[in-house]
């Protein structure tokens, strides 16, 4: 088997041209040259100092200018593709199996290289890659959340004549400064909004009929929510209310509100597009705060949600949106967002013309703090599954019940030291990797490193010191 070692030094990689760096390259090359299973070593480089160093070890070394466009693989060392093309075209080299090594791991030994080659020979795979066990295991049983808010974003109804809905307000509310009409009732103040109809079970709220006005104020008393009817000369009109619930029919309601009651939050943020127009909002239980505003691009179906950072003073959120149709019929689309902060709007596209509102759930990812809601992560069928007879989680490899993280099979990731493959697999390497059609040679953590920075160099020294001790 032949070994190919591309050593291309980029402008940010100058540590390899220092005496310490050149000594590490010498150490790597020496291990490859001394490996019994490697019959020929080819080094290709774009640096004359490394060229001289490599030739001193009786390797076949070639100077090659690097064209960065050839580097299109996250698995192969930089310059691999161009190096192999050069060897085939200029050196007329024919090969079946390839051992492609990274010069960045001076911890590789001759014995380790021979062991990997022998394991590749007896395996069923056409490609072998060096891997290491992931220290922070990615598979956890559940995700835990603290519930910050669950609510409904009421969308404005722009197609209905709002004037008839205001008739009961004229004597009771308009005179008290709650809402204002222009002199012409057909022209409504822009601040006055009426929501689209939404499903609302009035009877379950203790309301048997429309009442004399059909107008209600929602009041929140600790965990209890009550709907108080607004009737003639009702004292509740003296109390502040930012939204009024209107009885449409026994299972349907609308909301009438003055959006200018919250000017500090309702001003259109500069980060929105010029075509974005306000199309809806949510309320807190007592209607005195607006947690979320909804905008929509007038030329597209893209919605943007602004979340009130004064109302949610935390970081690391998880937002779920459930578009709802007529009578709160939940659509098939569900949108999920991880949010680090609330300075930018959340955007999503929804094409339904029958959208009447958006159910939202805002969660905080709970780590050390108490949580109120937990759910299982989707099952990774390569790692674990649910036993249909008992309902418990089982390790797919051992078949035993998973009692904790230690019962999961190990998970590995490429560590970058080498790839062994048949030459006809090179063009499909990335595709085969994604399909899981490659074998892995496990390198222990104390033998795995890719030196790309001064910090990596310190790690290498720490490994060596631990090994010597």
Secondary structure, 3 states (H helix, E strand, C coil): CEEEEEECCCCCCHHHHCHHHHHHHHHHHHHHHHCCCCCEEEEEECCHHHHHHHHCCCCEEEECCCCHHHCCCCCCCCCHHHHHHHHHHCCCCCCCEEEEECCCCCCCCHHHHHHHHHHHHHCCCCEEEEEEECCCCCCCCEEEEEEEEEEEEEEECCCCCCHHHHCCHHHHCHHHCCCCECCCCCCECCCEEEECCEECCCHHHCCCCCCCCCEEEEEEECCEEEEEECCCCCHHHHCCCCEEEEEEECCEEEEEEEHHHHHHHHCCCCCCCCCEEEEEECCCCCCCCCCEEEEEECCCCEEEEEECCCCCCCCCEEEEEEEECHHHCEEEEEEEEEECCCCCCEEEECCCCCCCEEEEEEEEECCCCCCCEEEECCCCCCCEEECCCCCCEEECCCCCECCCHHHCCCCEEEEEEEEEEEHHHCCCHHHHHHHCCCEEEECCHHHCCCCCCHHHHHHHHHHHHHHHC
